[in-house]
């Protein structure tokens, strides 16, 4: 188990927290790309929160959110001793993809269609990261999520990303 369920804060049910844990473990199999990096990610919080934007139609929107934390280690850094852009994109990808497991209709079976990352500030080796992922819009086949990677100790935004996912369809062989 990645993170003990009783240590994950937030209003998600125990079942959903377990599903999030399972998704992180399913994505991260020993020997695959990024294994050592992803193995250090800790799930801190999971649940439903109010959206920070203006109320739509008189009601405040609800969004699914998961929060993760980890420390930047040497294997995540570029030659300048700060987190490599590719590693930032990797963290955005795996953390948002895992967050989809909190939604009953998007638990598994989705693929990335687009991942757009913006790099705001460096995060040097030893920096504690707080990775906040929210599911912004979910349809029948397409979902959009947002990821913000923060320098936890200095309150500085390191990277932000928008991730478009599609539910995989089963294709039937045609002759």
Secondary structure by P-SEA (a helix, b strand, c coil): cccccccccccccaaaaaaaaaaaaaaccccccaaaaaaaccccccccccccccccccbbbbbbbbbbbbbbccccccccccccaaaaaaaaaaaaaaaacccccccccccccbbbbbbcccccccbbbbbbbbbccccccbbbbbbbbcccccccccccbbbbbbcbbbbbbcc
